[in-house]
Amino acid sequence: MDYKDLAELIFPEVKDISYYEEKYPRRELKEGAIVTRYAPSPTGVMHIGGLYQALISKKVALQTQGVYFLRIEDTDQKREIENGTMEIIKSLKSFNIESDEGMTSETESKGNYGPYKQSERKEIYQAYAKHLISQGKAYPCFCRAEDVEQIREKQENAKIRPGYYGVWAKCRNNTVEEMAQKIKNGENYIIRFKSPGREDKKIKHKDVIKGNVEFPENDQDIVIIKADGLPTYHFAHCIDDHLMGTTHVIRGDEWLSSVPLHLQLFYELGFKAPKYAHIAPIMKNDNGNKRKLSKRKDPEAAVSYYEKEGIPADAVEEYLLNIANSTFENWRRANKDKDISEFELQLNKMSVSGALFDMVKLLDVGKTVISKYTAEEVYNKSLEWAKKYDKELEEMLQDKEYSLKIFSIERGNAKPRKDIAKWSDVKDSIIYMYNKKYEGKEVTHENQVINNKEEIEKILKLYIEKYYNESDDKQTWFDKIKELAGELGYAKEVKEFKANPDKYKAHVGDVSTVLRVALTGRTNTPDLYEIMKVLGKETIRDRFSLFHK
């Protein structure tokens, strides 16, 4: 009996690998086109780091006219959550990351290289495992969990490197006959890779992001097919990335130490290895110390956080590209109105140590992104968010015509308003424009330059009786506020006041602040002229009248 006979005994019904090599031909793409994948496990809440990986994978494929696909790695079925695949797909879609191929729902997919769920590719992995066994490069291992645990304990007591390798690989040197007899006897087994490596040898590897790295060669006889017939991650990803034509594996740098094993598997399977690009994790400043963003400690680690807060997907994408490449900020500065797709991401310019996550910076990006939206876009996106998360805001936005007038204030001009960073900011930023919400609100001028009640009443009364005209254009409106200021002993120009502060009570800016606070209860708002145009004469009169009852 030889290894081919053993392989046939273990996998009698499995097709020859030539079937799969023919079924999944090499992709016909232009030279330099990159094929990437995002390959998550459906085991829980999606992490911002996963979104980051998917975004980068999609971006580099897109900019080279390549292919980006979504593969679900669900071979660890004990940890899988219900509808886990759909949660991943929905999360990616909500951030504009749709795949060219791959899973489109729990059960459906698109593309010619599927199935794109590893649990549905069992026969494929077994075919390649059979191929390795027939070459003497893999073998059945009959060790029970307690046997492996005993090996580990002995290694720990002897203070030597743990693992199933060399003399510790108990089943490695069984004869073909011994293995066959055990199988015929009904003994349980798994399939292990027979590593040809030696730990005292070194391998050199060039990572696309990390650069040149050196590792000890792999000598571990890892499990490639588990007792349930499904593969381990290490084995499955090699088969999948070969058959699916992946050119670049972009993944978290926690996998960097697996490179010697993965390269060895590719070589022993007779495959060309893809290029590896290991992304440093997104870090957080925690009282002066850098640490990884944690699902347990940091709400912003979960992708769902951004939707709940209403941070636009465009802003998150823009910010993550900013983290990914230090060149992005200068590019954006020079190309304020260009679509983000025109930025060329370079993997070799990504941070080796991990960029710090900065919520303040992300919200600044959010303000800039939202400032470029039309009033209609702001309305639609606010309403969509409010329907899920804020019933009061949803109610406020029912009058679309009025809401659009509000959102049109200081929008579409050279310097648009930047007071909204996320949709959860919208209610507070516009609530004073709604009379029912404003009624009964206590408005105070206490901390303003002009805070004397009689003086405030005088300004408001004179303005509404003599100077206000709702048909005035902006320049006429402002000229009248200057006239009002002059009539009451205030400087018409700020520079006049600064030149002769003793000559005036205050200046025109302080007078307009009185109007602003009386109308909105705030000192900082978008353009006051535009606010007054939307509120209208009746509302202005009503709000001013509150100060001279």
Buried (B, 14 or more C-beta within 10 A) or exposed (E): EEBBEBBBBBBEEBBEBEEBEEEBEEBEBEEEBBBBBBBBBBBBBBBBBBBBBBBBBBBBBBBBEBBBBBBBBBBBEEEBEEEBBBBBBBBBEBBEBEBBBBBBEBEEBBBEBBBBBBBBBBBBBBBBBBBBBBBBBBBBBBBEEEBBEEBBEEBEEEEEEEBBBBEBBBBBEBEBEEBBEBBEEEEEBBBBBBBEBEBEEEBEBEBBBBEEBEBBBBBBBBBBBBEEBBBBBBBBBBBBBBBBBBBBBBBBBEBBEBBBBBBBBBEBBEBEBBBBBBBBBBBBEEEEEEBBBEBEEBEBBBBBBBBBBBBBBBBBBBBBBBBBBEBBEEBBEEEEEEEBEEBEBEBEEBBEEBBBBBEEBBBBBBBBBBBEBEBEBBBBBBBEBBEEBBEEBBEBBEEEEBBBBBBBBBBEEEEBBBBBBBBBBBBEBBBBBBEEBBEEEEBEBEEBBBBEEEBBBBBBBBBBEEBBEEEBEEEEBBBBBBBBBBEBEBBBBEEBBEEEEEEBBBBBBBBBBBBBBBBBBEEEBBEBBBBBBBBEEEBBEEBBEBBEE
